[in-house]
Structures are given as structure tokens and as C-alpha cells.
Amino acid sequence: MSATNAPGRAIHCLQLVAALDRYLSRLDELDSSQPGKIVHHLTDLTDSVRRVRVVCAAFPSLQSLLFELLIGHSELVSKVAQRPKRSDGRNARSTLVAAQRRRAATLLPEIHAPSESRRGPIRRYHFEAGVC
């Protein structure tokens, strides 16, 4: 990467981390939401995954991981929307949200230094300029 591209690349990395953090926050909100608020949270979640998709366009190496995230998102929205008030809906929703968190987490380590710890919450990763 040339020195002239480094600042732009760093900006894209920060945008991706921010978009993924927002998506993960929306997943947390969905997981803890009451049945009457699920549709609202699904709308917010879909808006945030769109942002992740747009920002990921700058990273061709992440496209297959993004594709998995988008498929998982579609499955999550479809299944949660079908059973928002059923008694087994909460457990199923938590399982789907956990799987989607793992998919989102696979996008982050690709843009961090290999020395970064991959344990613990995703939000503990730190961006270092020039690593992307």
C-alpha cells in the first residue's frame, strides 16, 4: 500500500469497526427486547447491517465473510419475525443472535494486528493506524 492510500485505508478501517460495533449493539438490543418492540429492533438492525455492507465494499478480502453475515442476518430477521410472541421465541432468538455475533466477529480480526488478542468482547479490540 502506498503512503498516499494509507490515510484512506485507515478511515475505511475505522468506519468498518464503527459499523460493526453499531450492528453488535443492535443485536444486543434485539436479544433483550420485549415482544412488542421486536419489529422496531429488526428495522434498526437491518439499517445497521446495510452500513456494514457499504463499508465492507472497500475490503475485497472480506467479501466472503460479509456474505455469511448477510445470509445470517436474513435468517435471523426471517425467523425472529415469524415467532415474536411464542414462548420458545426468546430462546430461539438468543441462539440466532449469538450465531450472528460470531459471524460479525469474524470480520474484525481481519483488520487488526495479528498480535491482538482474539479473546473477550469484540469491543475491546483497538484499531492501530497502518495495520489495515
Summary of the structure (lengths in Angstrom):
residues: 132
radius of gyration: 15.9
end to end distance: 9.9
largest distance: 56.0
contacts: 362
relative contact order: 0.16
helix: 73%
strand: 0%
